[in-house]
Structures are given as C-alpha cells and as structure tokens.
C-alpha cells in the first residue's frame, strides 16, 4: 500500500457529509461536525469541515468555527443542508491561504 492509498483510507471527518463542491480545480467534501459545549447544553453547535477529494499526504481538513447553532440536532442539520453551494464555497475561501 502506498502512502496515498493509506491517506485515502483514513476518514476525512467524523461528521455528517453535506455536499461536494468544486473550487479552484479541486473537489471538496463538506462535512457538518458537531461539538459539545458544556456551557450551552441546550444547543447544537456545528462547524463545517472541508476535505479535498484528492487529499495529499499530510493535508488536513479545514474547519470553520461553529457556524450552525440551533436548539435541536434536526434543526442544525436542516439549517446546514439549506446552505447553497456559493455559500459553502465562500466559507471554504475564508479558510484557504491567499
């Protein structure tokens, strides 16, 4: 097994897959990753995680801060699924180096 094959076997995110988008000649898988906040047990907070489909060795997913905050898991997923491709690309662009 090559390093590239090994990298492909490691899941890019423990989160829920939202979409696959294209940006700058690459395909990016977008995941919704929930995080616990003991100070706010009554809300569901989630960040967006971006992983390039052609991930290179050592390349790690890019993550936003929590941008989805809703009172239930279902509402958080619904809110994230309502994001359009251009909005997902805008979040990705804010994470990439210039």
Secondary structure, 3 states (H helix, E strand, C coil): CCHHHHHHHCCCCCCEEEEEEEECCEEEEEEEEEECCHHHCCCEEEEEEEEECCCCCCCCCEECCCCEEECCHHHHHHHHHCCCHHHHHHHHHHHCCC
